[in-house]
């Protein structure tokens, strides 16, 4: 992704509007990437494995501060991925759950 290095003059409405449009288009492209991943069984499986690895719904409490920091970092990544999934597809997380249930039934 190429970033525009031109500083935005917040007093210039045209520059501010252009930046907003650019950001909006970039964000929509990012969400489309997530939608395409969610739309495939392989993508849903991969996202589910990442979320499981990040232990989003587990406690980060550990006896060792470094282990707790690592668990917190992993959980943060997982929460970010969940947010991306939710913004891309309101039912995306449920699709992941259903896909996991299908795999477990086999």
Short mmCIF file of the C-alpha atoms (twelve columns), coordinates in Angstrom:
data_MODEL
# 
_entry.id   MODEL 
# 
loop_
_atom_site.group_PDB 
_atom_site.id 
_atom_site.type_symbol 
_atom_site.label_atom_id 
_atom_site.label_alt_id 
_atom_site.label_comp_id 
_atom_site.label_asym_id 
_atom_site.label_seq_id 
_atom_site.Cartn_x 
_atom_site.Cartn_y 
_atom_site.Cartn_z 
_atom_site.pdbx_PDB_model_num 
ATOM 1   C CA . UNK A 1   0.000   0.000   0.000  1 
ATOM 2   C CA . UNK A 2   1.477   3.329   -1.082 1 
ATOM 3   C CA . UNK A 3   1.002   6.130   1.411  1 
ATOM 4   C CA . UNK A 4   0.584   9.698   0.270  1 
ATOM 5   C CA . UNK A 5   3.455   11.597  1.881  1 
ATOM 6   C CA . UNK A 6   1.871   14.983  1.161  1 
ATOM 7   C CA . UNK A 7   0.945   16.666  4.439  1 
ATOM 8   C CA . UNK A 8   -2.709  17.505  4.808  1 
ATOM 9   C CA . UNK A 9   -3.555  21.111  5.503  1 
ATOM 10  C CA . UNK A 10  -6.475  20.712  7.904  1 
ATOM 11  C CA . UNK A 11  -7.554  24.229  6.951  1 
ATOM 12  C CA . UNK A 12  -7.898  23.225  3.289  1 
ATOM 13  C CA . UNK A 13  -11.297 21.570  2.857  1 
ATOM 14  C CA . UNK A 14  -10.357 20.067  -0.516 1 
ATOM 15  C CA . UNK A 15  -7.279  18.320  0.927  1 
ATOM 16  C CA . UNK A 16  -9.222  17.043  3.932  1 
ATOM 17  C CA . UNK A 17  -12.051 15.766  1.726  1 
ATOM 18  C CA . UNK A 18  -9.563  14.047  -0.613 1 
ATOM 19  C CA . UNK A 19  -7.876  12.312  2.348  1 
ATOM 20  C CA . UNK A 20  -11.252 11.139  3.676  1 
ATOM 21  C CA . UNK A 21  -12.207 9.692   0.295  1 
ATOM 22  C CA . UNK A 22  -8.808  8.016   -0.057 1 
ATOM 23  C CA . UNK A 23  -9.065  6.527   3.432  1 
ATOM 24  C CA . UNK A 24  -12.609 5.356   2.776  1 
ATOM 25  C CA . UNK A 25  -11.572 3.580   -0.436 1 
ATOM 26  C CA . UNK A 26  -8.547  1.981   1.254  1 
ATOM 27  C CA . UNK A 27  -10.690 0.781   4.151  1 
ATOM 28  C CA . UNK A 28  -13.317 -0.674  1.837  1 
ATOM 29  C CA . UNK A 29  -10.573 -2.561  -0.017 1 
ATOM 30  C CA . UNK A 30  -9.269  -3.937  3.282  1 
ATOM 31  C CA . UNK A 31  -12.740 -5.113  4.278  1 
ATOM 32  C CA . UNK A 32  -13.231 -6.701  0.854  1 
ATOM 33  C CA . UNK A 33  -10.038 -8.713  1.448  1 
ATOM 34  C CA . UNK A 34  -11.518 -10.043 4.690  1 
ATOM 35  C CA . UNK A 35  -14.867 -10.801 2.996  1 
ATOM 36  C CA . UNK A 36  -13.130 -12.856 0.340  1 
ATOM 37  C CA . UNK A 37  -11.330 -14.877 2.992  1 
ATOM 38  C CA . UNK A 38  -14.574 -15.449 4.893  1 
ATOM 39  C CA . UNK A 39  -16.318 -16.552 1.699  1 
ATOM 40  C CA . UNK A 40  -14.184 -19.687 1.354  1 
ATOM 41  C CA . UNK A 41  -14.164 -22.760 3.589  1 
ATOM 42  C CA . UNK A 42  -10.359 -22.695 3.595  1 
ATOM 43  C CA . UNK A 43  -10.348 -19.035 4.613  1 
ATOM 44  C CA . UNK A 44  -12.807 -19.628 7.435  1 
ATOM 45  C CA . UNK A 45  -10.746 -22.562 8.645  1 
ATOM 46  C CA . UNK A 46  -7.583  -20.481 8.594  1 
ATOM 47  C CA . UNK A 47  -9.186  -17.593 10.488 1 
ATOM 48  C CA . UNK A 48  -10.597 -20.038 13.047 1 
ATOM 49  C CA . UNK A 49  -7.137  -21.529 13.618 1 
ATOM 50  C CA . UNK A 50  -5.663  -18.061 14.115 1 
ATOM 51  C CA . UNK A 51  -8.382  -17.078 16.591 1 
ATOM 52  C CA . UNK A 52  -7.948  -20.371 18.455 1 
ATOM 53  C CA . UNK A 53  -4.189  -19.848 18.611 1 
ATOM 54  C CA . UNK A 54  -4.680  -16.294 19.933 1 
ATOM 55  C CA . UNK A 55  -6.924  -17.620 22.740 1 
ATOM 56  C CA . UNK A 56  -9.251  -14.629 22.414 1 
ATOM 57  C CA . UNK A 57  -11.743 -16.017 24.915 1 
ATOM 58  C CA . UNK A 58  -9.209  -17.260 27.461 1 
ATOM 59  C CA . UNK A 59  -7.691  -15.528 30.447 1 
ATOM 60  C CA . UNK A 60  -4.258  -14.004 29.935 1 
ATOM 61  C CA . UNK A 61  -3.450  -14.379 33.622 1 
ATOM 62  C CA . UNK A 62  -0.100  -16.138 34.145 1 
ATOM 63  C CA . UNK A 63  2.348   -16.477 37.033 1 
ATOM 64  C CA . UNK A 64  5.181   -15.200 34.858 1 
ATOM 65  C CA . UNK A 65  4.920   -11.548 33.716 1 
ATOM 66  C CA . UNK A 66  6.604   -12.269 30.386 1 
ATOM 67  C CA . UNK A 67  4.238   -15.139 29.651 1 
ATOM 68  C CA . UNK A 68  1.313   -12.893 30.540 1 
ATOM 69  C CA . UNK A 69  2.619   -10.155 28.228 1 
ATOM 70  C CA . UNK A 70  2.944   -12.654 25.392 1 
ATOM 71  C CA . UNK A 71  -0.578  -13.967 26.021 1 
ATOM 72  C CA . UNK A 72  -1.886  -10.413 26.044 1 
ATOM 73  C CA . UNK A 73  -0.202  -9.659  22.733 1 
ATOM 74  C CA . UNK A 74  -1.653  -12.757 21.127 1 
ATOM 75  C CA . UNK A 75  -5.092  -11.940 22.461 1 
ATOM 76  C CA . UNK A 76  -4.808  -8.375  21.116 1 
ATOM 77  C CA . UNK A 77  -4.115  -9.748  17.635 1 
ATOM 78  C CA . UNK A 78  -7.088  -12.070 17.933 1 
ATOM 79  C CA . UNK A 79  -9.373  -9.251  19.040 1 
ATOM 80  C CA . UNK A 80  -8.205  -7.140  16.102 1 
ATOM 81  C CA . UNK A 81  -8.982  -10.011 13.712 1 
ATOM 82  C CA . UNK A 82  -12.430 -10.424 15.283 1 
ATOM 83  C CA . UNK A 83  -13.094 -6.722  14.789 1 
ATOM 84  C CA . UNK A 84  -12.005 -6.923  11.146 1 
ATOM 85  C CA . UNK A 85  -14.286 -9.938  10.597 1 
ATOM 86  C CA . UNK A 86  -17.226 -8.168  12.239 1 
ATOM 87  C CA . UNK A 87  -16.729 -4.987  10.195 1 
ATOM 88  C CA . UNK A 88  -16.379 -6.923  6.944  1 
ATOM 89  C CA . UNK A 89  -19.328 -9.252  7.520  1 
ATOM 90  C CA . UNK A 90  -21.739 -8.882  10.405 1 
ATOM 91  C CA . UNK A 91  -22.319 -12.659 10.370 1 
ATOM 92  C CA . UNK A 92  -18.685 -13.534 9.666  1 
ATOM 93  C CA . UNK A 93  -17.864 -14.893 13.098 1 
ATOM 94  C CA . UNK A 94  -20.964 -17.103 13.051 1 
ATOM 95  C CA . UNK A 95  -19.837 -18.451 9.683  1 
ATOM 96  C CA . UNK A 96  -16.522 -19.416 11.269 1 
ATOM 97  C CA . UNK A 97  -18.280 -21.161 14.143 1 
ATOM 98  C CA . UNK A 98  -20.586 -23.091 11.798 1 
ATOM 99  C CA . UNK A 99  -17.655 -24.120 9.620  1 
ATOM 100 C CA . UNK A 100 -15.805 -25.392 12.702 1 
ATOM 101 C CA . UNK A 101 -18.870 -27.366 13.794 1 
ATOM 102 C CA . UNK A 102 -19.051 -29.017 10.354 1 
ATOM 103 C CA . UNK A 103 -15.391 -30.025 10.628 1 
ATOM 104 C CA . UNK A 104 -15.921 -31.504 14.089 1 
ATOM 105 C CA . UNK A 105 -18.871 -33.597 12.907 1 
ATOM 106 C CA . UNK A 106 -16.752 -35.381 10.285 1 
# 
